[in-house]
Amino acid sequence: MKARFSLLWVALTFLIATAGSACSSEEVRKEKALQELSQEDADLLGPEILDLVDQAAGYQSSHSGRRPRSLRHMGVDSLTPTTARWIETRKDTLRIVVAFRRLSGHAVARCSGDADVLEQLTLEGAFRLECALVDGTGIELTVAGPSS
C-alpha cells in the first residue's frame, strides 16, 4: 500500500511540475513575442520622433531660443495617415509624442522623446524612447539610428 501511494505521489508531482513548466514556457513565449512587437512599433515611431525633435531644435535655434508651442508653429501637421503627433512640456523640457491612430495590431500605443535623443544618437548610434504599451504599461525602448 505504501509503495503504491509513493508511486502515485511521484506521478502526481511529475504531472504538476510538467504542467507548471508548460505554462511557464508559454508565458515566456508570449513575453518574447510582446517584446519583439514592441520593438517593431518603436522602430516605426522612432524616426518620426527623431525628425520632429530635430525640427523643434531648428525652430528654437532660429527663433531666439523660443520653443514651438505646437507642431503648427513649426509648420508640421499633427496627423498623418497612421499617427497623431503633439508637443508636451514636462519640467520645462519639450517632448515630442507620436501615437498610433489605430491600436489594433500594435503592442505600443505611443512613444515620446526630447532633445536628448539627438545627443544619444550622436554619441551611441541609437536613442531611447519612453513608450506606453496598449495596456498602459510604461516601457523604455532603444531605437537604432538611421543607417547611412
OpenMM code with the backbone's topology and positions (N, CA, C; nanometers):
from openmm import Vec3, app, unit

residues = "MET LYS ALA ARG PHE SER LEU LEU TRP VAL ALA LEU THR PHE LEU ILE ALA THR ALA GLY SER ALA CYS SER SER GLU GLU VAL ARG LYS GLU LYS ALA LEU GLN GLU LEU SER GLN GLU ASP ALA ASP LEU LEU GLY PRO GLU ILE LEU ASP LEU VAL ASP GLN ALA ALA GLY TYR GLN SER SER HIS SER GLY ARG ARG PRO ARG SER LEU ARG HIS MET GLY VAL ASP SER LEU THR PRO THR THR ALA ARG TRP ILE GLU THR ARG LYS ASP THR LEU ARG ILE VAL VAL ALA PHE ARG ARG LEU SER GLY HIS ALA VAL ALA ARG CYS SER GLY ASP ALA ASP VAL LEU GLU GLN LEU THR LEU GLU GLY ALA PHE ARG LEU GLU CYS ALA LEU VAL ASP GLY THR GLY ILE GLU LEU THR VAL ALA GLY PRO SER SER".split()
positions = [
    Vec3(0.0820, -0.1193, 0.0000),
    Vec3(0.0000, 0.0000, 0.0000),
    Vec3(0.0866, 0.1260, 0.0000),
    Vec3(0.1912, 0.1252, 0.0874),
    Vec3(0.2808, 0.2407, 0.0939),
    Vec3(0.3540, 0.2621, -0.0381),
    Vec3(0.3999, 0.1546, -0.1000),
    Vec3(0.4722, 0.1648, -0.2273),
    Vec3(0.3798, 0.2193, -0.3355),
    Vec3(0.2560, 0.1758, -0.3350),
    Vec3(0.1590, 0.2248, -0.4331),
    Vec3(0.1316, 0.3727, -0.4120),
    Vec3(0.1194, 0.4133, -0.2865),
    Vec3(0.0965, 0.5542, -0.2540),
    Vec3(0.2164, 0.6393, -0.2958),
    Vec3(0.3364, 0.5900, -0.2736),
    Vec3(0.4582, 0.6619, -0.3124),
    Vec3(0.4656, 0.6797, -0.4633),
    Vec3(0.4312, 0.5725, -0.5341),
    Vec3(0.4333, 0.5799, -0.6798),
    Vec3(0.3296, 0.6795, -0.7310),
    Vec3(0.2136, 0.6805, -0.6703),
    Vec3(0.1094, 0.7763, -0.7066),
    Vec3(0.1562, 0.9187, -0.6766),
    Vec3(0.2221, 0.9379, -0.5647),
    Vec3(0.2732, 1.0692, -0.5252),
    Vec3(0.3768, 1.1201, -0.6261),
    Vec3(0.4664, 1.0327, -0.6683),
    Vec3(0.5692, 1.0689, -0.7662),
    Vec3(0.5031, 1.1069, -0.8994),
    Vec3(0.4061, 1.0296, -0.9424),
    Vec3(0.3377, 1.0580, -1.0690),
    Vec3(0.2639, 1.1912, -1.0630),
    Vec3(0.1972, 1.2167, -0.9505),
    Vec3(0.1253, 1.3424, -0.9340),
    Vec3(0.2210, 1.4613, -0.9327),
    Vec3(0.3313, 1.4488, -0.8636),
    Vec3(0.4328, 1.5547, -0.8585),
    Vec3(0.4876, 1.5825, -0.9983),
    Vec3(0.5122, 1.4758, -1.0742),
    Vec3(0.5625, 1.4917, -1.2111),
    Vec3(0.4616, 1.5660, -1.2987),
    Vec3(0.3344, 1.5299, -1.2882),
    Vec3(0.2304, 1.5959, -1.3674),
    Vec3(0.2193, 1.7442, -1.3326),
    Vec3(0.2257, 1.7766, -1.2053),
    Vec3(0.2175, 1.9167, -1.1623),
    Vec3(0.3374, 1.9948, -1.2124),
    Vec3(0.4554, 1.9357, -1.2015),
    Vec3(0.5777, 2.0031, -1.2481),
    Vec3(0.5740, 2.0247, -1.3983),
    Vec3(0.5279, 1.9241, -1.4722),
    Vec3(0.5198, 1.9358, -1.6180),
    Vec3(0.4201, 2.0425, -1.6586),
    Vec3(0.3048, 2.0449, -1.5939),
    Vec3(0.2036, 2.1469, -1.6251),
    Vec3(0.2556, 2.2855, -1.5916),
    Vec3(0.3260, 2.2995, -1.4810),
    Vec3(0.3818, 2.4295, -1.4419),
    Vec3(0.4849, 2.4792, -1.5407),
    Vec3(0.5714, 2.3878, -1.5878),
    Vec3(0.6730, 2.4314, -1.6836),
    Vec3(0.6116, 2.4637, -1.8186),
    Vec3(0.5046, 2.3954, -1.8560),
    Vec3(0.4376, 2.4260, -1.9827),
    Vec3(0.3763, 2.5655, -1.9774),
    Vec3(0.3121, 2.5994, -1.8659),
    Vec3(0.2553, 2.7341, -1.8504),
    Vec3(0.3657, 2.8374, -1.8513),
    Vec3(0.4739, 2.8055, -1.7835),
    Vec3(0.5856, 2.8986, -1.7742),
    Vec3(0.6478, 2.9227, -1.9120),
    Vec3(0.6671, 2.8172, -1.9912),
    Vec3(0.7263, 2.8355, -2.1235),
    Vec3(0.6310, 2.9115, -2.2156),
    Vec3(0.5015, 2.8911, -2.1999),
    Vec3(0.4022, 2.9654, -2.2786),
    Vec3(0.4080, 3.1136, -2.2433),
    Vec3(0.4223, 3.1441, -2.1151),
    Vec3(0.4323, 3.2832, -2.0718),
    Vec3(0.5589, 3.3473, -2.1260),
    Vec3(0.6682, 3.2736, -2.1235),
    Vec3(0.7952, 3.3249, -2.1766),
    Vec3(0.7814, 3.3532, -2.3258),
    Vec3(0.7166, 3.2619, -2.3990),
    Vec3(0.6971, 3.2804, -2.5434),
    Vec3(0.6126, 3.4048, -2.5714),
    Vec3(0.5054, 3.4221, -2.4937),
    Vec3(0.4200, 3.5393, -2.5118),
    Vec3(0.4953, 3.6674, -2.4788),
    Vec3(0.5756, 3.6645, -2.3726),
    Vec3(0.6540, 3.7826, -2.3338),
    Vec3(0.7553, 3.8182, -2.4419),
    Vec3(0.8182, 3.7180, -2.5006),
    Vec3(0.9153, 3.7417, -2.6081),
    Vec3(0.8463, 3.8006, -2.7308),
    Vec3(0.7288, 3.7480, -2.7660),
    Vec3(0.6533, 3.7999, -2.8803),
    Vec3(0.6112, 3.9448, -2.8556),
    Vec3(0.5678, 3.9754, -2.7330),
    Vec3(0.5295, 4.1125, -2.6986),
    Vec3(0.6495, 4.2059, -2.7096),
    Vec3(0.7660, 4.1611, -2.6627),
    Vec3(0.8874, 4.2431, -2.6696),
    Vec3(0.9260, 4.2695, -2.8150),
    Vec3(0.9167, 4.1665, -2.9016),
    Vec3(0.9504, 4.1845, -3.0432),
    Vec3(0.8540, 4.2810, -3.1112),
    Vec3(0.7247, 4.2670, -3.0833),
    Vec3(0.6254, 4.3558, -3.1429),
    Vec3(0.6440, 4.4985, -3.0907),
    Vec3(0.6757, 4.5123, -2.9624),
    Vec3(0.7010, 4.6446, -2.9049),
    Vec3(0.8198, 4.7107, -2.9735),
    Vec3(0.9253, 4.6330, -2.9968),
    Vec3(1.0434, 4.6879, -3.0621),
    Vec3(1.0121, 4.7291, -3.2058),
    Vec3(0.9337, 4.6496, -3.2759),
    Vec3(0.8945, 4.6849, -3.4134),
    Vec3(0.8159, 4.8166, -3.4139),
    Vec3(0.7248, 4.8325, -3.3181),
    Vec3(0.6463, 4.9561, -3.3095),
    Vec3(0.7360, 5.0759, -3.2795),
    Vec3(0.8296, 5.0583, -3.1866),
    Vec3(0.9221, 5.1666, -3.1534),
    Vec3(1.0095, 5.2018, -3.2735),
    Vec3(1.0481, 5.1007, -3.3506),
    Vec3(1.1280, 5.1263, -3.4711),
    Vec3(1.0482, 5.2045, -3.5756),
    Vec3(0.9154, 5.1899, -3.5756),
    Vec3(0.8305, 5.2682, -3.6663),
    Vec3(0.8146, 5.4125, -3.6176),
    Vec3(0.7951, 5.4305, -3.4870),
    Vec3(0.7711, 5.5636, -3.4314),
    Vec3(0.9001, 5.6435, -3.4125),
    Vec3(1.0100, 5.5751, -3.3888),
    Vec3(1.1368, 5.6406, -3.3575),
    Vec3(1.1853, 5.7421, -3.4602),
    Vec3(1.1930, 5.7067, -3.5880),
    Vec3(1.2407, 5.8033, -3.6868),
    Vec3(1.1519, 5.9279, -3.6962),
    Vec3(1.0225, 5.9097, -3.6780),
    Vec3(0.9300, 6.0235, -3.6811),
    Vec3(0.9568, 6.1166, -3.5630),
    Vec3(0.9776, 6.0590, -3.4453),
    Vec3(1.0095, 6.1394, -3.3267),
    Vec3(1.1422, 6.2097, -3.3463),
    Vec3(1.2410, 6.1381, -3.3957),
    Vec3(1.3733, 6.1967, -3.4192),
    Vec3(1.3645, 6.3159, -3.5143),
    Vec3(1.2902, 6.3009, -3.6222),
    Vec3(1.2736, 6.4093, -3.7190),
    Vec3(1.2052, 6.5302, -3.6559),
    Vec3(1.0995, 6.5072, -3.5779),
    Vec3(1.0272, 6.6188, -3.5166),
    Vec3(1.1088, 6.6872, -3.4072),
    Vec3(1.1868, 6.6111, -3.3321),
    Vec3(1.2754, 6.6718, -3.2311),
    Vec3(1.3783, 6.7588, -3.3011),
    Vec3(1.4324, 6.7110, -3.4124),
    Vec3(1.5301, 6.7881, -3.4894),
    Vec3(1.4676, 6.9175, -3.5424),
    Vec3(1.3449, 6.9093, -3.5936),
    Vec3(1.2762, 7.0296, -3.6429),
    Vec3(1.2462, 7.1271, -3.5293),
    Vec3(1.2101, 7.0745, -3.4120),
    Vec3(1.1840, 7.1616, -3.2961),
    Vec3(1.3116, 7.2325, -3.2525),
    Vec3(1.4234, 7.1617, -3.2568),
    Vec3(1.5516, 7.2233, -3.2219),
    Vec3(1.5881, 7.3320, -3.3230),
    Vec3(1.5618, 7.3056, -3.4503),
    Vec3(1.5863, 7.4068, -3.5539),
    Vec3(1.4975, 7.5282, -3.5353),
    Vec3(1.3714, 7.5067, -3.5014),
    Vec3(1.2789, 7.6166, -3.4750),
    Vec3(1.3305, 7.7017, -3.3588),
    Vec3(1.3699, 7.6364, -3.2512),
    Vec3(1.4174, 7.7080, -3.1335),
    Vec3(1.5436, 7.7877, -3.1657),
    Vec3(1.6303, 7.7300, -3.2450),
    Vec3(1.7536, 7.7975, -3.2832),
    Vec3(1.7263, 7.9217, -3.3681),
    Vec3(1.6299, 7.9134, -3.4574),
    Vec3(1.6035, 8.0268, -3.5465),
    Vec3(1.5037, 8.1273, -3.4899),
    Vec3(1.4490, 8.1013, -3.3700),
    Vec3(1.3537, 8.1942, -3.3084),
    Vec3(1.4026, 8.2438, -3.1725),
    Vec3(1.5303, 8.2756, -3.1664),
    Vec3(1.5923, 8.3350, -3.0464),
    Vec3(1.5665, 8.2545, -2.9195),
    Vec3(1.5733, 8.1231, -2.9297),
    Vec3(1.5593, 8.0377, -2.8119),
    Vec3(1.4168, 8.0063, -2.7707),
    Vec3(1.3172, 8.0630, -2.8427),
    Vec3(1.1771, 8.0327, -2.8089),
    Vec3(1.1412, 7.8954, -2.8641),
    Vec3(1.0770, 7.8169, -2.7821),
    Vec3(1.0330, 7.6843, -2.8244),
    Vec3(0.9005, 7.6939, -2.8989),
    Vec3(0.8767, 7.6017, -2.9886),
    Vec3(0.7451, 7.5989, -3.0542),
    Vec3(0.6392, 7.5562, -2.9524),
    Vec3(0.5239, 7.6196, -2.9579),
    Vec3(0.4150, 7.5830, -2.8658),
    Vec3(0.3344, 7.4664, -2.9197),
    Vec3(0.3409, 7.4463, -3.0494),
    Vec3(0.2680, 7.3350, -3.1105),
    Vec3(0.3394, 7.2984, -3.2408),
    Vec3(0.2989, 7.1877, -3.2970),
    Vec3(0.3556, 7.1477, -3.4252),
    Vec3(0.3177, 7.2458, -3.5350),
    Vec3(0.1997, 7.3051, -3.5224),
    Vec3(0.1550, 7.4039, -3.6212),
    Vec3(0.2530, 7.5214, -3.6295),
    Vec3(0.3103, 7.5637, -3.5154),
    Vec3(0.4100, 7.6711, -3.5167),
    Vec3(0.5344, 7.6320, -3.5958),
    Vec3(0.5602, 7.5027, -3.6022),
    Vec3(0.6760, 7.4551, -3.6775),
    Vec3(0.6397, 7.4290, -3.8235),
    Vec3(0.5117, 7.4432, -3.8579),
    Vec3(0.4682, 7.4163, -3.9941),
    Vec3(0.4529, 7.2678, -4.0227),
    Vec3(0.4190, 7.1907, -3.9186),
    Vec3(0.4079, 7.0453, -3.9311),
    Vec3(0.2652, 7.0035, -3.8968),
    Vec3(0.2096, 6.9118, -3.9742),
    Vec3(0.0769, 6.8584, -3.9443),
    Vec3(0.0826, 6.7694, -3.8211),
    Vec3(-0.0232, 6.7725, -3.7433),
    Vec3(-0.0277, 6.6876, -3.6239),
    Vec3(-0.0801, 6.5477, -3.6547),
    Vec3(-0.1377, 6.5285, -3.7721),
    Vec3(-0.1891, 6.3971, -3.8094),
    Vec3(-0.1247, 6.3482, -3.9381),
    Vec3(-0.0937, 6.2204, -3.9391),
    Vec3(-0.0531, 6.1520, -4.0616),
    Vec3(-0.1553, 6.0396, -4.0812),
    Vec3(-0.1484, 5.9674, -4.1893),
    Vec3(-0.2449, 5.8573, -4.2057),
    Vec3(-0.2389, 5.7530, -4.0925),
    Vec3(-0.1223, 5.7355, -4.0305),
    Vec3(-0.1100, 5.6308, -3.9281),
    Vec3(-0.0840, 5.6820, -3.7870),
    Vec3(-0.0418, 5.8090, -3.7727),
    Vec3(-0.0047, 5.8584, -3.6397),
    Vec3(-0.0682, 5.9934, -3.6075),
    Vec3(-0.0752, 6.0190, -3.4768),
    Vec3(-0.1106, 6.1507, -3.4245),
    Vec3(0.0122, 6.1989, -3.3483),
    Vec3(0.0460, 6.3285, -3.3617),
    Vec3(0.1683, 6.3807, -3.3023),
    Vec3(0.1390, 6.5099, -3.2299),
    Vec3(0.2078, 6.5332, -3.1191),
    Vec3(0.1900, 6.6575, -3.0459),
    Vec3(0.3126, 6.6864, -2.9608),
    Vec3(0.3129, 6.8088, -2.9060),
    Vec3(0.4216, 6.8545, -2.8190),
    Vec3(0.3703, 6.8577, -2.6758),
    Vec3(0.4514, 6.8076, -2.5844),
    Vec3(0.4241, 6.8172, -2.4405),
    Vec3(0.5399, 6.8904, -2.3759),
    Vec3(0.5108, 6.9600, -2.2680),
    Vec3(0.6175, 7.0225, -2.1902),
    Vec3(0.6178, 6.9580, -2.0531),
    Vec3(0.7309, 6.8995, -2.0164),
    Vec3(0.7476, 6.8370, -1.8854),
    Vec3(0.8683, 6.8983, -1.8180),
    Vec3(0.8462, 6.9540, -1.7014),
    Vec3(0.9564, 7.0128, -1.6241),
    Vec3(1.0429, 7.1025, -1.7119),
    Vec3(0.9789, 7.1904, -1.7846),
    Vec3(1.0481, 7.2863, -1.8711),
    Vec3(1.1266, 7.2193, -1.9849),
    Vec3(1.0879, 7.0975, -2.0210),
    Vec3(1.1513, 7.0260, -2.1310),
    Vec3(1.0464, 6.9943, -2.2361),
    Vec3(1.0785, 7.0255, -2.3591),
    Vec3(0.9881, 6.9984, -2.4699),
    Vec3(1.0012, 6.8524, -2.5106),
    Vec3(0.8905, 6.7817, -2.5196),
    Vec3(0.8871, 6.6414, -2.5619),
    Vec3(0.7963, 6.6282, -2.6827),
    Vec3(0.8377, 6.5474, -2.7756),
    Vec3(0.7558, 6.5135, -2.8911),
    Vec3(0.6924, 6.3770, -2.8638),
    Vec3(0.5610, 6.3688, -2.8821),
    Vec3(0.4876, 6.2442, -2.8619),
    Vec3(0.4265, 6.2036, -2.9958),
    Vec3(0.4437, 6.0773, -3.0300),
    Vec3(0.3833, 6.0219, -3.1511),
    Vec3(0.3069, 5.8968, -3.1100),
    Vec3(0.1784, 5.8914, -3.1486),
    Vec3(0.0923, 5.7788, -3.1122),
    Vec3(0.0305, 5.7186, -3.2374),
    Vec3(0.0102, 5.5892, -3.2320),
    Vec3(-0.0618, 5.5247, -3.3422),
    Vec3(-0.2087, 5.5647, -3.3362),
    Vec3(-0.2675, 5.5964, -3.4508),
    Vec3(-0.4090, 5.6334, -3.4547),
    Vec3(-0.4989, 5.5125, -3.4351),
    Vec3(-0.4566, 5.3995, -3.4843),
    Vec3(-0.5315, 5.2742, -3.4666),
    Vec3(-0.4401, 5.1757, -3.3943),
    Vec3(-0.4868, 5.1252, -3.2813),
    Vec3(-0.4020, 5.0411, -3.1979),
    Vec3(-0.4041, 4.8936, -3.2351),
    Vec3(-0.5002, 4.8515, -3.3155),
    Vec3(-0.5069, 4.7091, -3.3481),
    Vec3(-0.3794, 4.6662, -3.4210),
    Vec3(-0.3238, 4.5560, -3.3757),
    Vec3(-0.2010, 4.5048, -3.4352),
    Vec3(-0.0742, 4.5651, -3.3780),
    Vec3(-0.0886, 4.6528, -3.2795),
    Vec3(0.0282, 4.7168, -3.2180),
    Vec3(0.0364, 4.6815, -3.0702),
    Vec3(0.1583, 4.6707, -3.0201),
    Vec3(0.1806, 4.6499, -2.8767),
    Vec3(0.2021, 4.7839, -2.8079),
    Vec3(0.2543, 4.8819, -2.8823),
    Vec3(0.2837, 5.0151, -2.8283),
    Vec3(0.1752, 5.1122, -2.8736),
    Vec3(0.1266, 5.1925, -2.7801),
    Vec3(0.0269, 5.2941, -2.8140),
    Vec3(0.0952, 5.4228, -2.8585),
    Vec3(0.1998, 5.4632, -2.7848),
    Vec3(0.2698, 5.5877, -2.8182),
    Vec3(0.4110, 5.5853, -2.7605),
    Vec3(0.4968, 5.6699, -2.8171),
    Vec3(0.6326, 5.6883, -2.7681),
    Vec3(0.6632, 5.8374, -2.7675),
    Vec3(0.7592, 5.8764, -2.6853),
    Vec3(0.7975, 6.0173, -2.6803),
    Vec3(0.9476, 6.0296, -2.6580),
    Vec3(0.9989, 6.1446, -2.6988),
    Vec3(1.1403, 6.1735, -2.6805),
    Vec3(1.1629, 6.3225, -2.6763),
    Vec3(1.2742, 6.3632, -2.6163),
    Vec3(1.3099, 6.5051, -2.6088),
    Vec3(1.4432, 6.5270, -2.6803),
    Vec3(1.5045, 6.6408, -2.6574),
    Vec3(1.6284, 6.6753, -2.7274),
    Vec3(1.7418, 6.5766, -2.6978),
    Vec3(1.7300, 6.5017, -2.5894),
    Vec3(1.8328, 6.4031, -2.5575),
    Vec3(1.8476, 6.2965, -2.6657),
    Vec3(1.7426, 6.2716, -2.7434),
    Vec3(1.7529, 6.1690, -2.8476),
    Vec3(1.8583, 6.2074, -2.9509),
    Vec3(1.8729, 6.3371, -2.9771),
    Vec3(1.9748, 6.3814, -3.0730),
    Vec3(2.1148, 6.3552, -3.0189),
    Vec3(2.1347, 6.3844, -2.8905),
    Vec3(2.2643, 6.3609, -2.8275),
    Vec3(2.2955, 6.2114, -2.8206),
    Vec3(2.1964, 6.1314, -2.7806),
    Vec3(2.2165, 5.9870, -2.7717),
    Vec3(2.2518, 5.9283, -2.9079),
    Vec3(2.1829, 5.9743, -3.0107),
    Vec3(2.2088, 5.9237, -3.1457),
    Vec3(2.3514, 5.9564, -3.1883),
    Vec3(2.3953, 6.0770, -3.1587),
    Vec3(2.5297, 6.1187, -3.1964),
    Vec3(2.6363, 6.0383, -3.1216),
    Vec3(2.6156, 6.0184, -2.9920),
    Vec3(2.7173, 5.9519, -2.9102),
    Vec3(2.7116, 5.7992, -2.9172),
    Vec3(2.5912, 5.7442, -2.9254),
    Vec3(2.5758, 5.5996, -2.9132),
    Vec3(2.5289, 5.5304, -3.0410),
    Vec3(2.4792, 5.6068, -3.1381),
    Vec3(2.4273, 5.5464, -3.2603),
    Vec3(2.2860, 5.4928, -3.2457),
    Vec3(2.2269, 5.5141, -3.1294),
    Vec3(2.0893, 5.4715, -3.1012),
    Vec3(2.0321, 5.5690, -2.9988),
    Vec3(1.9010, 5.5651, -2.9800),
    Vec3(1.8389, 5.6548, -2.8823),
    Vec3(1.7259, 5.5834, -2.8109),
    Vec3(1.6976, 5.6305, -2.6882),
    Vec3(1.5946, 5.5690, -2.6055),
    Vec3(1.4678, 5.6524, -2.6075),
    Vec3(1.3545, 5.5823, -2.6120),
    Vec3(1.2234, 5.6465, -2.6104),
    Vec3(1.1430, 5.5956, -2.4919),
    Vec3(1.0640, 5.6837, -2.4344),
    Vec3(0.9663, 5.6423, -2.3340),
    Vec3(0.8407, 5.6030, -2.4101),
    Vec3(0.7944, 5.4821, -2.3887),
    Vec3(0.6772, 5.4341, -2.4618),
    Vec3(0.5708, 5.3853, -2.3645),
    Vec3(0.4487, 5.3867, -2.4118),
    Vec3(0.3362, 5.3311, -2.3363),
    Vec3(0.2774, 5.2180, -2.4186),
    Vec3(0.2671, 5.1019, -2.3574),
    Vec3(0.2061, 4.9883, -2.4253),
    Vec3(0.0555, 5.0101, -2.4340),
    Vec3(-0.0105, 4.9326, -2.5149),
    Vec3(-0.1544, 4.9442, -2.5334),
    Vec3(-0.2288, 4.9269, -2.4004),
    Vec3(-0.1747, 4.8423, -2.3114),
    Vec3(-0.2398, 4.8209, -2.1820),
    Vec3(-0.2079, 4.9299, -2.0795),
    Vec3(-0.1295, 5.0313, -2.1195),
    Vec3(-0.0987, 5.1431, -2.0317),
    Vec3(0.0341, 5.1320, -1.9587),
    Vec3(0.0994, 5.0192, -1.9684),
    Vec3(0.2281, 4.9989, -1.9032),
    Vec3(0.3354, 5.0838, -1.9690),
    Vec3(0.4196, 5.1479, -1.8890),
    Vec3(0.5302, 5.2263, -1.9413),
    Vec3(0.6517, 5.1387, -1.9649),
    Vec3(0.7258, 5.1682, -2.0706),
    Vec3(0.8444, 5.0896, -2.1047),
    Vec3(0.9424, 5.1803, -2.1785),
    Vec3(1.0710, 5.1578, -2.1600),
    Vec3(1.1718, 5.2323, -2.2344),
    Vec3(1.2288, 5.1394, -2.3402),
    Vec3(1.2304, 5.1868, -2.4647),
    Vec3(1.2802, 5.1075, -2.5761),
    Vec3(1.3904, 5.1835, -2.6474),
    Vec3(1.4896, 5.1104, -2.6964),
    Vec3(1.6016, 5.1703, -2.7686),
    Vec3(1.5826, 5.1485, -2.9181),
    Vec3(1.6019, 5.2554, -2.9924),
    Vec3(1.5844, 5.2526, -3.1383),
    Vec3(1.7193, 5.2812, -3.2031),
    Vec3(1.7587, 5.1995, -3.2965),
    Vec3(1.8839, 5.2211, -3.3692),
    Vec3(1.8689, 5.3426, -3.4600),
    Vec3(1.9781, 5.4134, -3.4770),
    Vec3(1.9764, 5.5296, -3.5636),
    Vec3(1.9602, 5.4907, -3.7092),
    Vec3(1.9249, 5.5891, -3.7919),
    Vec3(1.9093, 5.5595, -3.9342),
    Vec3(2.0418, 5.5156, -3.9951),
    Vec3(2.0378, 5.4156, -4.0807),
    Vec3(2.1598, 5.3694, -4.1470),
    Vec3(2.1919, 5.4653, -4.2604),
    Vec3(2.3198, 5.4951, -4.2726),
    Vec3(2.3603, 5.5922, -4.3751),
    Vec3(2.3887, 5.5276, -4.5048),
] * unit.nanometer
topology = app.Topology()
chain = topology.addChain("A")
for resn in residues:
    res = topology.addResidue(resn, chain)
    for name in ("N", "CA", "C"):
        topology.addAtom(name, app.Element.getBySymbol(name[0]), res)
